[in-house]
Amino acid sequence: MVGVGRGKQPLLLFFSSSRSGPCRRMESVLAQVGRKQRQRLRIVRVDVGEREDVASHFQVTSVPTLVLVRDNRVVARLEGRSSATRIEALLDAHLADAAVPA
């Protein structure tokens, strides 16, 4: 599957559209989360218009959608606009034992 989730570091896939207002507003929230979580995961933006194959694989039907991939498996997802607090709670719940890469 297009190399998604094959590394050791968990991925937070951000499915979005450049034409979506809620997606554009989520970008600053994810930038904030990314700064705090950069040792634990990588955030990857997926434009659903450009990568319909990836969106289809992950069964994304609306944007914004966040999909957390760990050990090449989907472990969590959030649909719709989310706060940094909600995203960080989701990450804490699913990555509490994630090793920080050396």
N, C-alpha and C positions, 0 to 999 in steps of 0.2 A: 504494500500500500504506500506508494509515493514517498517512502522514507519517513513517514510520521511515526514517532514513538519508538524508533529503533535505537536511540541512544540510551545512556544510563540515566540521564536527567529527565525527570517528569516534564511534560509539556502542558501548557494551558493554551488551547487553541481558541482564538477569538474569531468567530465567524461573524463577518460584518459586510456591510455594503457602503460604499463611499457616498451614496445618495441618501442614506438613512441618518436622520437627526439623532436618534437615540444611540446609534453606533458611534457617531462623531463625539458625542458627549461621553461615551464610555472610554474613549481613547485616553483621556486625562486620568480617569480612575485607574485604568490598567497601567499607565505609566507610573502612578504612585505605588500601586501594588508591586509592579516589577522592580522598582528600586528597593523595596523592603525584602522581596522574596528572591532576588537574583541568585542567591547561593543555593536555593532549593529547586528552582524550576526555570524553564525558559518559556516565555510568552511568544506565540506565533500568531500573527494576524493572517486570516484567510478570507480574501474577498470572494464572496459566493458567486459573483458575476464572472470572475476570472477562473475560479476553481470549482465549477459545478460538480466535478467528479469527487473531490474531497468532501464537499458539503453533502453529497448524496451518500457517500460511504459512511459518514457519521450521522446520517438521518437528520440533518438540519433542515427544518421547515420554516424557521423564522429567524430574524436577526434583531438584536444581537443575541448570540448564543455562545456560551463558554463551555468547552469540553476539556476535562482534565484527563490526560492519558498518562498512565504509569505502567511500566513493565509491559508496554505494547497493548494495554487494555484500557478501555474507558472506565474510569472509576467514579466520575461524577460529572454532572452537567447543570448549568444554570441557563434558563431562557429568559430573555427580556433584560431590561436595564437593571443593574445591580450596583449596590454601594461597595466601596472598598472594604468596609467592615464585613459585609456579607461574603464577599469573595475571600477575604483572609480567613474567615471562620471555616469556609469550605476547604481551603487549603490546609489549615491546621488540622482539621478532622481527617483528611486523607493523606497528609504528608508528615504527620507527627514523627514518624520513624525514618523519614527519608534522610539518607546520608548526604552530608554536604560534600560536594566534589573537592578533591585535593587540588 
